[in-house]
């Protein structure tokens, strides 16, 4: 007992005895609070006030300054009486509701329900909280991760590629859809460029898209072998561009390396009879053809002759080596599902029309602060002009923001403000919210209207995905987690002996020069204020490899929680069955790798 010294003190000084008894009683009430409120007790016990009568040092009244109602317990003299009076005077609103599924020992129980944890006035990140394990009665492989992106779009994997110009273009959109997720193509370009990326992504049927296929005219020369770094061959068209849909010939790397005169015009050695396959062939069709032919690669062309992609035997073997994922995200016409972002300016109304014509399946209104008259008007306009297209609004972090956009007619909500690794909004503007709190709060209000929530930002590992989905999100949107992958836009560079790709925030000054300042409502401002940075991320390899492994880790997390699906996790949280606790800084350190001189961390 913390103040047990009082029981053994033998002093003739009455004031000393009363003072010690006072300390004992205060400690006892603090202990009661700890039993009742766990980690919350510090805020209550620290507010205990001792009141003395004039001329007497003995404790006659104890007050606990709870924010809703002060609790005063008078005439405390003994621990037993303190407990009885304390219990009698504590407000009913503070008493823990009975939990049928929660085992208690006396006044103690495990963790808190989310409703209590997230209503203390603290802004929690994913790392701040931890779920307590529940009961397992199913194998990992039976966990289902199928979910909803928006009101009418279903995904088999809860992963969304962020609309950032260093994350999502055609290649990323193709691979994410092939995995069962979806990519949202950024709008930091012209409407025609964005529409072209959408058409390119939707023209594919295989799990990947070659990033840079070289095109030349017959009169050109190839002077460097680096031309073949990203493709097994170069295609020859009349004007040397992909837009010229008349394929005249092809040059492969082996043929070029065998030339004695590297300055020779391409027309003198290109292969003119090019064997092609329709771009509507799926992966199994293309792989089967290459297996039975003597060709090392085959171009895939559209019905009007445009070269869509090229697949080599080495590509086939690589794809076969990737782990299995969910069912691909495809529409009724067999095309991959692809999303696109727009802003809230008048010019975005014209952009919206171009994107819908190009085949975009979902529109994401891209704004750092979505609760504005500009976005509300754009939501209403988009739903009026294209009622069959789902519109996702955001970003929001409060229930008030979310309710305004729900009333405007959104089909989904994007949650997060300042939580991304390259975002400085919270630092620069002093607004935002911890992502765990934001996801839980917005999901709670959105669920009442059947609106799915996308947790956008703050995802660094599979555990963060588990937390985001369990706290109420239906999907997670990822930027840095996907940046640096093979499918991300941009070329690899060597930086300090490490292979990296550029990754920048859409609020960085560099990105703003291309038009993303409209996202921060700053396109008309004379002075540009950055809300993001430019950085670099390490080479992660292909998303076709690391996303399936990540999803397997998420399934294991769900199994530990006793949740067999995303929907099951939501129900367990809302019922109070799943419990959480706040982690101290030391607990977070303990929960990671620690105490080693060196180590190598491999996730798979």
C-alpha positions as CSV (number, residue, x, y, z in Angstrom):
1,X,0.0,0.0,0.0
2,X,1.4,3.4,-1.1
3,X,0.7,5.2,2.2
4,X,0.9,2.3,4.6
5,X,3.3,4.2,6.7
6,X,0.2,6.0,8.2
7,X,-1.0,2.8,9.9
8,X,2.3,2.3,11.7
9,X,3.1,5.9,12.7
10,X,3.1,6.5,16.4
11,X,3.3,10.2,17.0
12,X,1.8,12.4,19.6
13,X,1.2,15.2,17.1
14,X,-2.5,15.1,16.1
15,X,-1.9,17.4,13.2
16,X,0.8,15.1,11.9
17,X,-1.5,12.1,12.2
18,X,-4.3,14.0,10.3
19,X,-1.9,15.0,7.6
20,X,-0.7,11.5,7.1
21,X,-4.3,10.2,7.1
22,X,-5.1,12.8,4.5
23,X,-2.3,11.6,2.3
24,X,-3.6,8.0,2.8
25,X,-7.1,8.9,1.8
26,X,-6.0,10.9,-1.3
27,X,-3.9,8.0,-2.4
28,X,-6.8,5.6,-1.8
29,X,-9.2,7.7,-4.0
30,X,-6.4,7.9,-6.6
31,X,-6.2,4.1,-6.5
32,X,-10.0,3.9,-7.0
33,X,-9.7,6.2,-10.0
34,X,-6.9,4.1,-11.4
35,X,-9.1,1.0,-11.1
36,X,-12.0,2.7,-12.7
37,X,-10.3,4.6,-15.4
38,X,-6.9,3.1,-16.0
39,X,-4.7,5.4,-18.0
40,X,-7.3,8.2,-17.6
41,X,-6.7,8.2,-13.9
42,X,-3.8,10.6,-13.9
43,X,-5.9,13.5,-15.1
44,X,-8.5,12.8,-12.4
45,X,-6.2,12.0,-9.5
46,X,-4.0,15.0,-10.2
47,X,-7.0,17.2,-9.8
48,X,-7.9,16.0,-6.3
49,X,-8.1,19.0,-4.0
50,X,-7.7,18.9,-0.2
51,X,-9.8,21.4,1.7
52,X,-9.1,22.3,5.4
53,X,-11.2,23.9,8.0
54,X,-9.9,27.0,9.6
55,X,-7.5,26.2,12.5
56,X,-7.4,22.5,11.7
57,X,-4.9,20.6,9.5
58,X,-7.2,17.6,9.1
59,X,-8.8,16.7,5.8
60,X,-12.6,17.4,6.0
61,X,-13.5,17.4,2.3
62,X,-12.1,16.0,-0.9
63,X,-13.1,17.3,-4.4
64,X,-12.4,15.8,-7.7
65,X,-12.6,18.3,-10.6
66,X,-14.2,16.2,-13.3
67,X,-14.9,18.5,-16.2
68,X,-18.6,17.8,-16.3
69,X,-19.4,17.7,-12.6
70,X,-17.1,18.3,-9.5
71,X,-17.3,15.4,-7.0
72,X,-16.9,16.3,-3.3
73,X,-16.6,13.7,-0.6
74,X,-16.8,15.1,2.9
75,X,-15.7,13.9,6.3
76,X,-13.3,11.3,5.1
77,X,-11.6,9.6,8.0
78,X,-11.0,6.0,7.1
79,X,-10.3,4.2,3.9
80,X,-13.5,2.2,4.1
81,X,-15.6,5.3,4.5
82,X,-13.6,7.0,1.7
83,X,-14.4,4.2,-0.7
84,X,-18.1,4.2,0.3
85,X,-18.5,8.0,0.0
86,X,-16.5,8.1,-3.2
87,X,-18.6,5.4,-4.9
88,X,-21.8,7.1,-3.7
89,X,-20.9,10.5,-5.1
90,X,-19.4,9.6,-8.4
91,X,-21.7,10.6,-11.3
92,X,-23.5,7.8,-13.1
93,X,-22.1,9.1,-16.4
94,X,-18.6,8.1,-15.2
95,X,-19.5,4.6,-14.2
96,X,-18.5,2.0,-16.6
97,X,-21.4,0.3,-18.5
98,X,-21.6,-3.4,-18.0
99,X,-19.9,-5.4,-20.8
100,X,-21.2,-8.9,-21.3
101,X,-18.0,-10.0,-23.0
102,X,-15.5,-8.4,-20.7
103,X,-14.0,-10.3,-17.8
104,X,-13.4,-8.1,-14.7
105,X,-11.4,-8.7,-11.5
106,X,-12.9,-6.6,-8.8
107,X,-12.8,-3.0,-10.2
108,X,-10.2,-3.9,-12.9
109,X,-10.8,-4.8,-16.5
110,X,-8.9,-5.0,-19.8
111,X,-8.6,-1.8,-21.8
112,X,-11.3,0.6,-23.0
113,X,-14.0,0.5,-25.6
114,X,-13.3,2.9,-28.4
115,X,-16.2,5.1,-27.4
116,X,-14.5,5.9,-24.2
117,X,-10.9,6.0,-25.4
118,X,-11.5,8.5,-28.2
119,X,-13.7,10.9,-26.2
120,X,-11.0,12.2,-23.8
121,X,-9.9,15.2,-25.9
122,X,-6.6,13.6,-27.1
123,X,-5.6,13.4,-30.7
124,X,-4.2,9.9,-31.2
125,X,-2.0,8.6,-34.0
126,X,-1.9,4.9,-35.0
127,X,1.2,4.4,-32.9
128,X,-0.4,5.9,-29.8
129,X,-3.0,3.1,-29.5
130,X,-2.9,-0.7,-29.4
131,X,-5.6,-3.2,-29.7
132,X,-5.9,-6.0,-27.1
133,X,-6.1,-9.5,-28.6
134,X,-9.5,-11.3,-28.7
135,X,-10.6,-14.9,-29.4
136,X,-9.5,-16.9,-32.4
137,X,-11.8,-19.6,-33.9
138,X,-10.8,-19.5,-37.6
139,X,-7.6,-19.9,-39.7
140,X,-5.8,-16.9,-41.2
141,X,-6.7,-17.8,-44.7
142,X,-10.4,-17.6,-44.0
143,X,-10.1,-13.9,-43.3
144,X,-11.9,-11.9,-46.0
145,X,-10.6,-8.4,-46.9
146,X,-13.2,-7.6,-49.5
147,X,-14.6,-4.2,-48.9
148,X,-16.2,-1.0,-50.3
149,X,-14.3,1.9,-51.8
150,X,-17.5,3.9,-52.1
151,X,-21.2,3.4,-52.1
152,X,-21.3,1.4,-55.3
153,X,-17.7,0.2,-55.9
154,X,-16.4,-3.0,-54.3
155,X,-12.8,-4.1,-54.0
156,X,-11.3,-7.5,-53.0
157,X,-8.3,-5.7,-51.3
158,X,-8.7,-2.6,-49.2
159,X,-5.8,-0.7,-50.9
160,X,-6.0,2.6,-52.7
161,X,-3.1,4.4,-54.5
162,X,-3.0,8.1,-53.6
163,X,-3.6,10.7,-56.4
164,X,0.0,12.1,-56.2
165,X,2.2,12.7,-59.2
166,X,5.0,10.6,-57.7
167,X,2.7,7.7,-56.9
168,X,-0.2,7.0,-59.3
169,X,-0.2,7.1,-63.1
170,X,-1.2,4.3,-65.5
171,X,1.3,1.7,-64.4
172,X,0.4,2.0,-60.7
173,X,-3.4,2.0,-61.6
174,X,-3.0,-1.2,-63.6
175,X,-1.1,-3.1,-60.9
176,X,-3.4,-1.9,-58.1
177,X,-6.5,-3.0,-60.0
178,X,-4.8,-6.3,-60.9
179,X,-4.2,-6.9,-57.2
180,X,-7.9,-6.2,-56.3
181,X,-7.4,-2.6,-55.2
182,X,-7.6,0.7,-57.2
183,X,-5.4,3.6,-58.2
184,X,-6.6,7.2,-58.3
185,X,-4.7,9.0,-61.1
186,X,-3.5,12.5,-60.1
187,X,-4.7,15.8,-61.6
188,X,-1.4,17.6,-61.5
189,X,-1.5,17.8,-65.3
190,X,-3.8,18.9,-68.1
191,X,-7.2,17.3,-68.5
192,X,-6.1,15.7,-71.7
193,X,-3.0,14.2,-70.1
194,X,-5.0,12.8,-67.2
195,X,-7.6,11.4,-69.6
196,X,-4.9,9.7,-71.6
197,X,-3.5,8.0,-68.5
198,X,-7.0,6.7,-67.7
199,X,-7.4,5.3,-71.2
200,X,-4.0,3.7,-71.1
201,X,-4.7,2.0,-67.7
202,X,-8.1,0.8,-68.8
203,X,-6.7,-0.7,-72.1
204,X,-4.6,-3.2,-70.2
205,X,-5.7,-6.7,-69.1
206,X,-2.4,-8.0,-67.7
207,X,-1.1,-7.2,-64.2
208,X,1.5,-4.7,-65.2
209,X,2.1,-1.8,-67.6
210,X,5.5,-1.1,-69.1
211,X,6.4,2.4,-68.0
212,X,8.5,3.6,-70.9
213,X,8.2,1.9,-74.3
214,X,10.6,3.6,-76.8
215,X,9.3,4.7,-80.1
216,X,11.4,5.9,-83.1
217,X,10.9,6.8,-86.7
218,X,12.5,4.9,-89.6
219,X,15.1,7.7,-90.1
220,X,16.2,7.8,-86.5
221,X,19.3,6.1,-85.1
222,X,19.8,4.2,-81.8
223,X,23.1,5.2,-80.3
224,X,22.9,3.7,-76.8
225,X,21.9,0.4,-75.3
226,X,20.1,2.2,-72.5
227,X,17.1,2.5,-74.9
228,X,16.4,-1.1,-74.0
229,X,16.6,-0.7,-70.2
230,X,12.8,-0.5,-69.8
231,X,11.7,-2.6,-72.7
232,X,12.9,-5.6,-74.6
233,X,12.5,-3.7,-77.9
234,X,11.8,-0.4,-79.6
235,X,8.8,0.2,-81.9
236,X,9.0,2.0,-85.2
237,X,6.2,4.3,-86.4
238,X,6.0,6.9,-89.1
239,X,6.5,9.9,-86.9
240,X,8.3,8.1,-84.0
241,X,5.6,8.5,-81.4
242,X,3.0,6.2,-79.8
243,X,0.2,8.4,-81.0
244,X,1.0,7.3,-84.6
245,X,-1.0,4.1,-84.7
246,X,0.7,2.6,-87.8
247,X,3.3,0.1,-86.5
248,X,6.0,-0.2,-89.2
249,X,8.6,-2.4,-87.4
250,X,10.4,-3.4,-84.3
251,X,14.1,-3.5,-83.2
252,X,15.1,-5.8,-80.3
253,X,18.2,-5.5,-78.2
254,X,20.0,-8.5,-79.6
255,X,19.6,-7.2,-83.2
256,X,21.0,-3.8,-82.2
257,X,24.0,-5.2,-80.3
258,X,24.9,-7.2,-83.4
259,X,25.2,-4.1,-85.6
260,X,28.6,-3.2,-86.8
261,X,27.5,0.4,-87.5
262,X,25.5,1.8,-84.6
263,X,25.0,5.0,-86.6
264,X,22.9,3.2,-89.3
265,X,19.3,4.4,-89.8
266,X,16.7,2.1,-88.2
267,X,15.0,1.5,-91.5
268,X,18.0,-0.5,-92.7
269,X,17.8,-3.2,-90.0
270,X,14.3,-3.1,-88.3
271,X,12.1,-6.2,-88.5
272,X,9.1,-5.3,-90.5
273,X,6.8,-8.3,-90.0
274,X,5.7,-7.8,-86.5
275,X,3.6,-10.4,-84.7
276,X,1.1,-8.8,-82.3
277,X,-1.7,-9.9,-80.0
278,X,-4.9,-8.0,-79.1
279,X,-4.7,-6.0,-75.9
280,X,-7.9,-7.7,-74.8
281,X,-5.9,-10.9,-74.1
282,X,-5.5,-11.6,-70.4
283,X,-2.3,-12.8,-68.8
284,X,-3.0,-16.5,-69.2
285,X,-3.7,-15.9,-73.0
286,X,-0.4,-14.0,-73.5
287,X,1.6,-16.4,-71.4
288,X,0.2,-19.4,-73.3
289,X,1.0,-17.9,-76.7
290,X,4.6,-17.1,-75.7
291,X,5.1,-20.6,-74.3
292,X,4.1,-22.2,-77.6
293,X,5.9,-19.7,-79.9
294,X,9.6,-19.0,-80.6
295,X,9.1,-15.4,-79.8
296,X,10.8,-13.8,-76.8
297,X,8.2,-11.0,-76.6
298,X,5.0,-9.9,-78.2
299,X,3.4,-6.4,-78.5
300,X,-0.2,-6.0,-77.4
301,X,-2.1,-3.6,-79.7
302,X,-5.6,-2.1,-79.6
303,X,-8.3,-2.6,-82.3
304,X,-7.1,0.6,-84.1
305,X,-3.4,-0.4,-84.1
306,X,-2.1,1.5,-81.1
307,X,0.7,-0.3,-79.2
308,X,-0.6,-0.7,-75.7
309,X,2.2,-2.8,-74.1
310,X,4.8,-5.4,-74.7
311,X,5.2,-8.6,-72.8
312,X,8.3,-10.8,-72.8
313,X,8.9,-14.3,-71.6
314,X,10.9,-12.9,-68.6
315,X,7.9,-10.8,-67.7
316,X,5.7,-13.9,-67.7
317,X,8.1,-15.7,-65.4
318,X,8.3,-12.7,-63.1
319,X,4.6,-12.4,-62.8
320,X,4.2,-16.1,-62.2
321,X,6.6,-15.8,-59.3
322,X,4.5,-13.1,-57.5
323,X,2.2,-14.3,-54.7
324,X,-1.5,-14.6,-55.3
325,X,-3.7,-11.7,-54.3
326,X,-7.4,-10.9,-54.4
327,X,-9.7,-11.0,-57.5
328,X,-8.8,-8.1,-59.8
329,X,-10.9,-5.0,-59.8
330,X,-12.8,-5.0,-63.1
331,X,-16.0,-3.5,-64.4
332,X,-18.8,-5.2,-66.3
333,X,-16.9,-4.6,-69.6
334,X,-13.8,-6.5,-68.3
335,X,-11.7,-3.3,-68.0
336,X,-9.7,-2.5,-64.8
337,X,-11.4,-0.1,-62.4
338,X,-9.5,3.3,-62.4
339,X,-10.2,6.4,-60.4
340,X,-9.3,10.0,-61.1
341,X,-9.0,13.2,-59.0
342,X,-10.2,16.7,-59.7
343,X,-10.1,20.0,-57.9
344,X,-12.9,22.4,-57.0
345,X,-12.4,25.2,-59.5
346,X,-14.7,26.0,-62.5
347,X,-12.1,24.6,-64.9
348,X,-12.5,21.2,-63.1
349,X,-16.0,20.9,-64.3
350,X,-14.6,20.6,-67.9
351,X,-11.9,18.2,-66.6
352,X,-14.6,16.1,-65.0
353,X,-16.4,15.7,-68.3
354,X,-13.1,14.6,-70.0
355,X,-12.4,12.0,-67.2
356,X,-15.9,10.5,-67.4
357,X,-15.6,10.2,-71.2
358,X,-12.2,8.5,-70.7
359,X,-13.8,5.9,-68.6
360,X,-13.0,6.9,-65.0
361,X,-15.0,4.7,-62.6
362,X,-14.8,7.0,-59.6
363,X,-14.0,10.6,-59.0
364,X,-12.1,11.8,-56.0
365,X,-12.4,15.6,-55.2
366,X,-8.9,16.4,-54.0
367,X,-8.6,19.0,-51.3
368,X,-6.6,19.3,-48.1
369,X,-9.6,20.8,-46.3
370,X,-12.8,19.4,-47.9
371,X,-15.4,21.3,-45.8
372,X,-15.7,24.2,-48.1
373,X,-18.4,25.8,-50.2
374,X,-16.2,25.1,-53.2
375,X,-16.2,21.3,-52.7
376,X,-19.9,21.2,-51.7
377,X,-20.8,22.9,-54.9
378,X,-18.6,20.6,-56.9
379,X,-20.1,17.5,-55.3
380,X,-23.6,18.7,-56.1
381,X,-22.6,19.5,-59.7
382,X,-20.9,16.1,-60.3
383,X,-23.8,14.2,-58.9
384,X,-26.2,16.2,-61.0
385,X,-24.3,15.9,-64.3
386,X,-23.1,12.3,-63.8
387,X,-25.4,10.6,-61.3
388,X,-24.0,7.1,-62.1
389,X,-20.4,8.0,-61.1
390,X,-19.5,7.7,-57.5
391,X,-17.9,10.8,-56.0
392,X,-15.6,10.7,-53.0
393,X,-15.2,13.9,-50.9
394,X,-12.6,15.1,-48.5
395,X,-10.3,15.4,-46.9
396,X,-12.0,15.7,-43.5
397,X,-11.0,14.8,-40.0
398,X,-14.1,15.8,-37.9
399,X,-17.7,14.6,-37.7
400,X,-18.9,18.1,-38.5
401,X,-16.9,18.2,-41.7
402,X,-18.0,14.7,-42.7
403,X,-21.7,15.5,-42.1
404,X,-21.6,18.5,-44.4
405,X,-20.2,16.5,-47.3
406,X,-22.6,13.6,-46.6
407,X,-25.5,16.0,-46.9
408,X,-24.0,17.3,-50.1
409,X,-24.3,13.8,-51.6
410,X,-20.9,12.1,-51.4
411,X,-20.5,8.4,-52.0
412,X,-17.4,8.1,-49.9
413,X,-15.2,10.1,-47.6
414,X,-11.4,10.5,-47.5
415,X,-10.0,11.1,-44.0
416,X,-6.7,12.7,-43.0
417,X,-5.1,16.1,-42.6
418,X,-1.4,16.5,-42.1
419,X,-0.7,12.9,-41.3
420,X,1.3,12.0,-44.5
421,X,5.0,11.6,-44.2
422,X,5.7,14.5,-46.7
423,X,2.9,16.7,-45.4
424,X,3.5,19.8,-43.2
425,X,-0.1,21.1,-42.9
426,X,-0.3,20.6,-39.1
427,X,3.1,22.3,-38.6
428,X,2.4,25.2,-40.9
429,X,-1.3,25.8,-40.4
430,X,-1.8,24.4,-36.9
431,X,-4.9,22.4,-38.0
432,X,-5.5,18.7,-38.5
433,X,-5.9,15.7,-36.2
434,X,-4.2,12.5,-35.2
435,X,-5.1,9.9,-37.7
436,X,-6.4,7.2,-35.4
437,X,-8.8,9.7,-33.8
438,X,-9.8,11.2,-37.1
439,X,-10.6,7.8,-38.7
440,X,-12.7,6.6,-35.7
441,X,-14.7,9.9,-35.4
442,X,-15.5,10.3,-39.1
443,X,-16.2,6.6,-39.5
444,X,-18.7,6.7,-36.6
445,X,-20.8,9.4,-38.3
446,X,-20.3,8.1,-41.8
447,X,-21.5,4.6,-40.8
448,X,-24.9,6.0,-39.9
449,X,-25.4,7.0,-43.5
450,X,-23.7,3.9,-45.0
451,X,-20.8,6.0,-46.4
452,X,-17.5,4.1,-46.7
453,X,-14.4,5.9,-45.3
454,X,-10.9,5.9,-46.8
455,X,-8.1,6.3,-44.3
456,X,-5.7,8.6,-46.1
457,X,-2.2,9.0,-44.7
458,X,0.0,7.8,-41.9
459,X,0.4,4.2,-43.2
460,X,3.9,3.0,-42.6
461,X,3.4,-0.7,-42.0
462,X,0.8,-3.5,-42.0
463,X,-0.1,-2.8,-38.3
464,X,-1.2,0.7,-39.3
465,X,-3.5,-0.8,-41.9
466,X,-5.0,-3.2,-39.3
467,X,-5.7,-0.3,-37.0
468,X,-7.2,2.0,-39.7
469,X,-9.6,-0.7,-40.9
470,X,-10.6,-1.8,-37.4
471,X,-11.2,1.8,-36.3
472,X,-13.9,2.1,-39.0
473,X,-12.2,2.7,-42.4
474,X,-13.2,0.5,-45.3
475,X,-10.0,1.1,-47.3
476,X,-6.6,2.7,-46.8
477,X,-5.0,5.2,-49.2
478,X,-1.3,5.0,-49.5
479,X,1.4,7.4,-50.8
480,X,4.8,6.8,-49.3
481,X,4.0,3.1,-48.8
482,X,3.8,2.8,-52.6
483,X,6.3,5.4,-53.6
484,X,9.6,4.1,-54.7
485,X,8.0,1.0,-56.2
486,X,8.6,-0.2,-59.8
487,X,5.1,1.1,-60.7
488,X,5.6,4.6,-59.2
489,X,6.3,7.4,-61.8
490,X,9.8,8.6,-62.2
491,X,13.3,7.1,-62.7
492,X,15.5,5.5,-60.1
493,X,18.5,7.4,-58.9
494,X,21.5,6.5,-56.7
495,X,21.7,8.5,-53.5
496,X,24.4,7.7,-51.0
497,X,24.8,4.2,-52.5
498,X,21.0,3.5,-52.3
499,X,18.6,3.2,-55.2
500,X,15.8,5.7,-54.7
501,X,12.9,7.4,-56.4
502,X,11.6,11.0,-55.8
503,X,8.6,11.4,-53.6
504,X,7.0,14.8,-53.0
505,X,4.0,16.1,-51.3
506,X,1.3,17.8,-53.4
507,X,1.7,20.7,-51.1
508,X,5.4,21.2,-51.8
509,X,6.4,24.2,-53.8
510,X,7.8,22.0,-56.5
511,X,4.4,20.3,-57.0
512,X,2.5,23.6,-56.7
513,X,4.3,25.0,-59.7
514,X,2.5,22.4,-61.8
515,X,-0.9,23.3,-60.4
516,X,-1.5,21.4,-57.2
517,X,-1.8,24.8,-55.3
518,X,-5.5,24.6,-56.1
519,X,-5.7,21.7,-53.8
520,X,-4.8,24.0,-50.9
521,X,-7.0,26.8,-52.1
522,X,-3.9,28.8,-52.9
523,X,-3.9,29.0,-56.7
524,X,-5.1,32.6,-56.7
525,X,-2.7,33.8,-53.9
526,X,0.2,35.9,-54.8
527,X,2.4,34.3,-52.1
528,X,2.7,30.5,-52.2
529,X,3.1,28.8,-48.8
530,X,4.3,25.2,-48.8
531,X,2.4,22.5,-46.9
532,X,4.7,19.6,-48.0
533,X,8.3,18.7,-48.8
534,X,10.2,16.9,-51.6
535,X,12.1,13.8,-50.6
536,X,13.2,10.4,-51.8
537,X,12.2,6.8,-50.8
538,X,14.1,3.5,-51.3
539,X,13.4,1.1,-54.1
540,X,10.7,-1.2,-52.8
541,X,10.4,-3.5,-55.9
542,X,7.0,-4.2,-57.4
543,X,3.7,-3.7,-55.7
544,X,2.7,-7.0,-57.2
545,X,5.0,-8.6,-54.7
546,X,4.9,-6.6,-51.5
547,X,1.2,-5.8,-51.4
548,X,0.1,-9.5,-51.3
549,X,2.6,-10.1,-48.4
550,X,1.3,-6.9,-46.6
551,X,-2.3,-8.2,-47.0
552,X,-1.3,-11.5,-45.5
553,X,0.1,-9.7,-42.5
554,X,-3.2,-7.7,-42.2
555,X,-5.1,-11.0,-42.2
556,X,-2.9,-12.3,-39.3
557,X,-3.7,-9.1,-37.4
558,X,-7.4,-9.6,-38.0
559,X,-7.1,-13.2,-36.8
560,X,-5.5,-12.0,-33.5
561,X,-8.5,-9.6,-33.1
562,X,-11.0,-12.3,-33.7
563,X,-12.3,-10.5,-36.8
564,X,-12.9,-12.7,-39.8
565,X,-13.6,-9.7,-42.1
566,X,-13.4,-5.9,-42.3
567,X,-17.1,-5.8,-41.5
568,X,-16.7,-8.1,-38.6
569,X,-13.9,-5.8,-37.2
570,X,-16.2,-2.8,-37.4
571,X,-19.0,-4.7,-35.5
572,X,-16.6,-5.9,-32.8
573,X,-15.3,-2.4,-32.3
574,X,-18.7,-0.7,-32.1
575,X,-20.1,-3.4,-29.7
576,X,-17.3,-2.7,-27.3
577,X,-16.0,-6.2,-27.6
578,X,-12.6,-5.1,-29.0
579,X,-10.7,-3.1,-26.4
580,X,-7.8,-0.6,-26.8
581,X,-5.2,1.0,-24.7
582,X,-3.0,4.0,-25.1
583,X,0.7,3.2,-25.3
584,X,3.3,5.2,-23.5
585,X,6.5,6.2,-25.2
586,X,8.3,3.3,-23.5
587,X,5.6,0.9,-24.6
588,X,6.0,2.0,-28.2
589,X,9.8,1.4,-28.0
590,X,9.2,-2.0,-26.4
591,X,6.7,-2.9,-29.1
592,X,9.4,-2.5,-31.8
593,X,12.8,-3.9,-32.4
594,X,15.1,-2.8,-29.5
595,X,18.1,-3.7,-27.5
596,X,20.2,-4.9,-30.5
597,X,23.6,-3.6,-31.7
598,X,22.5,-4.2,-35.3
599,X,19.8,-6.1,-37.1
600,X,18.3,-6.7,-40.6
601,X,14.6,-6.3,-40.8
602,X,12.8,-8.1,-43.6
603,X,9.0,-8.2,-43.7
604,X,8.8,-11.1,-46.2
